Amino acid sequence: MRIAFMGRALAHTGGIGRYARSLLAAMTQIAGDEIIVMANRRDPQAPPSVRAICSTRSSVPAILFWEQVELPRLIRREHADVFVNPDFTLPVACPCPGVIAVHDVAYALMPRHASLRARLYYAAFVSRSVSSAAAIVTLSQFSRNTIVRYFGVDKRKLVVARPAVDTQFSPVATPVDDAVRSRLGIRDAYILYVGLLGGHKNVRGLIAAYEAIADRGCPALLIAGKSCGDTPAIVAHAARSVYRDRIRILPDVDAAALPALYRGAKLFAFPSLYEGFGLPPLEAMACGVPVVCSSAAALPEAVGDAAVLVAPRNTDELAHAIRRVLASRTLQDELIRRGLDRARQFSWYDTAAVVLRAIHDAGASR
């Protein structure tokens, strides 16, 4: 089978990009199919073993033209049996069966946390893509149920392919860990958050919880992740805090630095209001770090019994959970043990196997 794989997401720095890169790498290792990456940029970050067809389109109108006009031509020219996009959408005139990954519907359920451009794009293309796709991949049973309810789609079209933790996330320290943290100016103990710096991630709630316990010998708070439209307001909010000298924000930190940041943390806190799965808590667990995590959306499904779960909008509950874990070595050790076990339950091989079955079923229906 010849599979055309949309390469736009491969260069993304957030969770969707990491999902796309790891999924594609695993697919190339286990599939006997020919996979062709089609991307609107010169360096789509595809594996060396995969043929890539690339062009450069930088402006929004040019990208839309490429996706809706040039991409279908490429799919047709390459005689692809199935088109796969790990990032929500299909071309309106897709010339073969399409398989898409719909990670969540946060853009619709929490619109005030999405940019206007994102809301317009998703409103124009996602609903149509969900209706026309031969199969839809999502990351959790929670997201599967939400997609069925929101779009009214037949649940038999959806398959759950849970993400996994990449191998660089492990509890074994490397010789460069100290150098990475030193380069970032990190010298003291810290509580860590990794994720989008704004939106529905509830970073302000984490800062408020930290302020409730910071005067009790608490480690510093390190907030690292991808910038978005909310980030300047988050930075300004932290700068106004009484504890601003102990709150550090690292926007757009290099992904290669994340394992060292995780391994150096005393605790990982993730108070997100909505997740289609939630990979950062699992990455922290894989690095041997105790986790305090939101109980919202798909996060309980992701972390199981390996984290202390809290209602994310309850600042007092979040603060109490962080303080309780930091105060108990016994609880920390138990969370670390459970977290390592939990992280090992997920495999990119399993993820790719589920996706490939959906692709082959879609191709067979042609």
C-alpha positions as CSV (number, residue, x, y, z in Angstrom):
1,M,0.0,0.0,0.0
2,R,1.2,3.5,-0.8
3,I,0.5,6.0,2.1
4,A,0.7,9.7,1.7
5,F,1.5,11.3,5.0
6,M,0.8,14.9,5.7
7,G,4.1,16.4,6.9
8,R,2.9,19.8,8.2
9,A,2.8,18.7,11.8
10,L,6.2,17.1,11.8
11,A,7.9,20.5,12.3
12,H,5.5,21.6,15.1
13,T,7.2,22.1,18.5
14,G,4.1,21.2,20.6
15,G,2.4,17.9,21.5
16,I,0.9,17.4,18.0
17,G,4.3,17.6,16.4
18,R,5.8,15.2,18.8
19,Y,2.9,12.8,18.2
20,A,3.3,13.1,14.5
21,R,7.1,12.5,14.5
22,S,7.0,9.5,16.9
23,L,4.0,7.9,15.1
24,L,5.7,8.3,11.7
25,A,9.0,6.9,13.0
26,A,7.2,3.8,14.4
27,M,5.2,3.3,11.3
28,T,8.3,3.2,9.2
29,Q,9.8,0.5,11.4
30,I,6.9,-1.9,11.3
31,A,5.1,-1.2,8.0
32,G,5.8,-3.0,4.8
33,D,4.0,-0.1,3.0
34,E,5.5,2.8,1.1
35,I,5.1,6.0,3.0
36,I,5.6,9.4,1.2
37,V,5.7,12.6,3.3
38,M,4.1,15.6,1.7
39,A,4.9,18.9,3.2
40,N,4.7,22.6,2.6
41,R,8.2,23.4,3.9
42,R,11.7,22.4,2.8
43,D,12.6,20.5,5.9
44,P,9.6,18.5,7.2
45,Q,11.8,16.6,9.7
46,A,10.8,13.2,8.1
47,P,12.9,10.1,8.9
48,P,15.7,9.6,6.4
49,S,14.2,6.4,5.1
50,V,11.0,8.1,4.0
51,R,10.7,9.9,0.7
52,A,9.5,13.5,1.1
53,I,7.9,15.8,-1.4
54,C,8.3,19.4,-0.2
55,S,7.5,23.0,-1.3
56,T,7.8,26.3,0.5
57,R,4.6,28.1,1.4
58,S,4.9,30.6,4.2
59,S,1.8,32.9,4.1
60,V,-1.6,31.7,5.4
61,P,-3.3,32.0,2.0
62,A,-0.4,30.2,0.3
63,I,-0.6,27.4,2.9
64,L,-4.3,27.0,2.4
65,F,-3.8,26.9,-1.4
66,W,-1.2,24.2,-1.0
67,E,-3.4,22.1,1.3
68,Q,-6.6,22.4,-0.8
69,V,-5.2,22.5,-4.4
70,E,-1.6,21.4,-4.7
71,L,-1.8,18.6,-2.1
72,P,-4.7,16.7,-3.8
73,R,-2.7,16.9,-7.0
74,L,0.3,15.4,-5.4
75,I,-1.8,12.6,-3.8
76,R,-3.2,11.9,-7.3
77,R,0.2,12.1,-9.0
78,E,1.8,9.7,-6.6
79,H,-1.2,7.2,-6.8
80,A,-1.6,7.1,-3.0
81,D,-4.0,4.5,-1.7
82,V,-4.7,6.4,1.6
83,F,-3.9,9.9,2.8
84,V,-3.0,10.3,6.5
85,N,-2.9,13.6,8.4
86,P,-2.0,13.5,12.1
87,D,-3.3,17.1,12.4
88,F,-7.1,17.2,12.1
89,T,-7.9,17.9,8.5
90,L,-8.3,16.5,5.0
91,P,-8.3,18.4,1.7
92,V,-11.9,19.1,0.6
93,A,-11.3,17.2,-2.6
94,C,-9.1,14.4,-1.2
95,P,-8.8,11.9,-4.1
96,C,-8.4,8.8,-1.9
97,P,-9.7,7.6,1.5
98,G,-8.4,9.8,4.3
99,V,-7.4,9.0,7.9
100,I,-7.1,11.9,10.3
101,A,-6.0,12.3,13.9
102,V,-8.3,14.5,16.0
103,H,-6.5,15.1,19.2
104,D,-9.2,16.9,21.0
105,V,-11.9,19.5,20.4
106,A,-10.6,22.1,22.8
107,Y,-10.8,24.8,20.1
108,A,-14.6,24.4,20.1
109,L,-15.3,23.5,23.7
110,M,-13.0,26.2,25.1
111,P,-13.0,28.8,22.3
112,R,-11.7,31.7,24.4
113,H,-8.4,29.9,24.8
114,A,-7.9,29.5,21.0
115,S,-6.8,32.2,18.6
116,L,-9.3,33.7,16.1
117,R,-7.2,32.2,13.2
118,A,-7.3,28.8,14.8
119,R,-11.0,28.9,15.5
120,L,-11.8,30.0,11.9
121,Y,-9.5,27.3,10.4
122,Y,-10.9,24.5,12.5
123,A,-14.5,25.7,12.0
124,A,-14.0,25.7,8.3
125,F,-12.2,22.3,7.9
126,V,-12.4,20.0,10.9
127,S,-16.2,19.2,10.8
128,R,-16.0,18.6,7.1
129,S,-13.0,16.4,7.5
130,V,-14.5,14.3,10.3
131,S,-17.6,13.7,8.1
132,S,-15.6,12.7,5.0
133,A,-12.7,10.7,6.7
134,A,-12.7,7.0,6.3
135,A,-11.3,6.7,9.8
136,I,-10.5,9.0,12.7
137,V,-7.7,8.4,15.1
138,T,-7.8,9.9,18.6
139,L,-5.8,9.6,21.7
140,S,-8.1,8.5,24.5
141,Q,-11.6,7.0,25.2
142,F,-12.5,10.4,26.6
143,S,-11.7,12.1,23.3
144,R,-13.4,9.4,21.3
145,N,-16.6,9.9,23.3
146,T,-16.3,13.7,23.0
147,I,-15.8,13.6,19.3
148,V,-18.8,11.3,18.8
149,R,-21.0,13.7,20.9
150,Y,-19.8,16.9,19.4
151,F,-19.7,15.9,15.7
152,G,-22.4,13.3,15.7
153,V,-20.1,10.9,14.0
154,D,-20.5,7.1,14.0
155,K,-18.3,5.8,16.8
156,R,-17.2,2.9,14.7
157,K,-15.2,5.3,12.6
158,L,-13.0,6.2,15.6
159,V,-10.0,4.2,16.9
160,V,-8.0,5.1,20.0
161,A,-4.2,5.2,19.5
162,R,-2.7,6.4,22.7
163,P,0.7,8.2,22.5
164,A,3.8,6.9,24.3
165,V,6.9,8.4,25.9
166,D,10.0,8.7,23.8
167,T,13.1,6.8,24.9
168,Q,15.0,9.9,25.9
169,F,12.7,10.3,28.8
170,S,14.1,8.0,31.5
171,P,15.2,8.3,35.1
172,V,18.8,7.7,34.2
173,A,20.8,11.0,34.3
174,T,23.1,11.8,31.5
175,P,26.4,13.6,31.6
176,V,24.9,16.7,30.0
177,D,22.0,17.1,32.4
178,D,23.8,19.5,34.8
179,A,25.2,21.4,31.8
180,V,21.7,21.9,30.3
181,R,20.3,23.1,33.6
182,S,23.3,25.4,34.2
183,R,23.0,26.9,30.7
184,L,19.4,27.7,31.5
185,G,20.4,29.3,34.8
186,I,18.8,26.7,37.0
187,R,20.7,26.1,40.2
188,D,18.1,25.6,43.0
189,A,15.5,22.9,43.6
190,Y,12.3,23.4,41.6
191,I,8.7,22.3,40.9
192,L,8.2,21.9,37.1
193,Y,5.4,22.5,34.7
194,V,5.9,21.7,30.9
195,G,3.3,22.6,28.3
196,L,1.7,25.5,26.4
197,L,2.3,28.8,28.2
198,G,-1.3,29.9,28.3
199,G,-4.6,28.8,26.9
200,H,-6.5,26.1,28.8
201,K,-3.4,24.9,30.6
202,N,-4.3,26.9,33.8
203,V,-0.8,28.3,34.3
204,R,-2.3,31.2,36.3
205,G,-3.9,28.6,38.6
206,L,-0.6,27.0,39.2
207,I,1.0,30.3,40.0
208,A,-1.8,31.0,42.5
209,A,-1.4,27.6,44.1
210,Y,2.4,28.2,44.4
211,E,1.9,31.5,46.0
212,A,-0.2,29.8,48.7
213,I,2.8,27.6,49.8
214,A,5.9,29.5,48.6
215,D,6.6,31.0,52.1
216,R,7.0,27.5,53.6
217,G,10.4,26.6,52.3
218,C,9.0,25.5,49.0
219,P,11.3,24.9,46.0
220,A,11.2,27.4,43.1
221,L,8.5,27.1,40.4
222,L,9.8,26.5,36.8
223,I,7.3,27.0,34.0
224,A,8.6,25.8,30.6
225,G,7.0,25.3,27.3
226,K,5.7,26.7,24.0
227,S,4.7,30.3,23.7
228,C,1.2,31.4,22.5
229,G,-0.9,34.5,22.4
230,D,-1.5,34.3,26.2
231,T,2.2,34.1,27.1
232,P,3.0,37.8,27.5
233,A,0.1,38.1,30.0
234,I,1.3,35.0,31.9
235,V,4.8,36.5,32.1
236,A,3.5,39.8,33.3
237,H,1.3,38.0,35.9
238,A,4.3,36.1,37.3
239,A,6.3,39.4,37.4
240,R,3.7,40.9,39.6
241,S,3.8,38.1,42.1
242,V,5.2,38.6,45.6
243,Y,7.3,35.5,44.8
244,R,8.4,36.7,41.4
245,D,12.1,36.0,42.3
246,R,11.2,32.3,42.7
247,I,9.0,31.9,39.7
248,R,10.9,31.3,36.4
249,I,9.3,31.1,33.0
250,L,11.2,29.5,30.1
251,P,9.3,30.2,26.9
252,D,10.0,28.0,23.8
253,V,12.6,25.9,25.6
254,D,14.5,23.5,23.3
255,A,12.8,20.0,23.3
256,A,16.2,18.5,23.7
257,A,16.5,20.1,27.1
258,L,13.2,18.6,28.5
259,P,14.6,15.3,29.8
260,A,17.2,17.2,31.9
261,L,14.5,19.5,33.2
262,Y,12.2,16.7,34.1
263,R,15.0,14.7,35.9
264,G,16.0,17.7,37.9
265,A,12.5,18.4,39.2
266,K,11.4,17.7,42.8
267,L,7.8,17.4,41.6
268,F,5.9,17.9,38.3
269,A,2.6,19.8,38.4
270,F,0.1,19.8,35.5
271,P,-3.2,21.6,36.3
272,S,-4.6,21.7,32.8
273,L,-8.3,22.3,32.3
274,Y,-8.6,20.2,29.2
275,E,-6.5,17.5,27.5
276,G,-7.2,15.0,24.8
277,F,-4.6,12.8,26.5
278,G,-1.8,14.6,28.3
279,L,1.7,13.5,27.5
280,P,3.8,15.7,29.8
281,P,2.7,13.9,33.0
282,L,3.8,10.6,31.5
283,E,7.1,12.1,30.4
284,A,7.7,13.2,34.0
285,M,6.8,9.8,35.3
286,A,9.2,8.1,32.9
287,C,11.9,10.4,34.3
288,G,11.2,9.3,37.8
289,V,9.5,12.4,39.1
290,P,6.3,12.4,41.3
291,V,3.3,14.0,39.6
292,V,0.4,16.1,40.8
293,C,-2.1,16.3,38.0
294,S,-5.5,17.7,37.0
295,S,-8.4,15.3,37.1
296,A,-10.0,17.0,34.1
297,A,-10.9,15.5,30.7
298,A,-8.6,12.6,29.6
299,L,-5.9,13.1,32.2
300,P,-7.1,10.4,34.7
301,E,-7.1,8.0,31.8
302,A,-3.5,8.9,30.9
303,V,-2.0,8.8,34.4
304,G,-4.1,6.0,36.1
305,D,-3.3,5.7,39.8
306,A,0.3,7.0,39.4
307,A,-0.4,10.6,40.2
308,V,-2.1,12.7,42.8
309,L,-5.2,14.0,41.1
310,V,-6.8,17.4,41.9
311,A,-9.7,19.5,40.7
312,P,-7.7,22.0,38.5
313,R,-9.9,25.0,39.3
314,N,-9.5,24.4,43.1
315,T,-6.4,26.4,43.9
316,D,-6.4,25.3,47.6
317,E,-6.6,21.6,46.6
318,L,-3.8,22.0,44.1
319,A,-1.6,23.8,46.7
320,H,-2.4,21.2,49.4
321,A,-1.5,18.3,47.0
322,I,1.8,19.9,46.0
323,R,2.7,20.6,49.7
324,R,1.7,17.0,50.7
325,V,3.9,15.3,48.1
326,L,6.9,17.6,48.9
327,A,6.5,16.8,52.6
328,S,6.5,13.0,52.3
329,R,9.4,11.0,51.1
330,T,7.3,7.9,51.3
331,L,4.6,9.3,49.1
332,Q,7.2,10.6,46.6
333,D,8.8,7.1,46.4
334,E,5.4,5.5,45.9
335,L,4.5,7.9,43.1
336,I,7.8,7.5,41.4
337,R,7.4,3.7,41.5
338,R,3.9,3.8,40.1
339,G,4.8,6.4,37.6
340,L,7.7,4.4,36.1
341,D,5.3,1.4,35.8
342,R,2.6,3.5,34.2
343,A,4.9,5.1,31.6
344,R,6.1,1.6,30.5
345,Q,2.5,0.6,29.7
346,F,2.6,2.8,26.6
347,S,4.4,2.0,23.3
348,W,4.8,3.8,20.0
349,Y,4.8,0.4,18.4
350,D,1.3,-0.3,19.7
351,T,0.2,3.2,18.6
352,A,1.5,2.7,15.1
353,A,0.0,-0.8,14.9
354,V,-3.5,0.6,15.7
355,V,-3.1,3.5,13.2
356,L,-1.8,1.1,10.4
357,R,-4.8,-1.2,10.9
358,A,-7.1,1.8,10.4
359,I,-5.1,2.8,7.3
360,H,-5.3,-0.6,5.8
361,D,-9.1,-0.9,6.5
362,A,-9.6,2.5,4.9
363,G,-7.6,1.4,1.9
364,A,-9.5,-1.8,1.6
365,S,-12.8,0.2,1.5
366,R,-11.7,2.1,-1.6
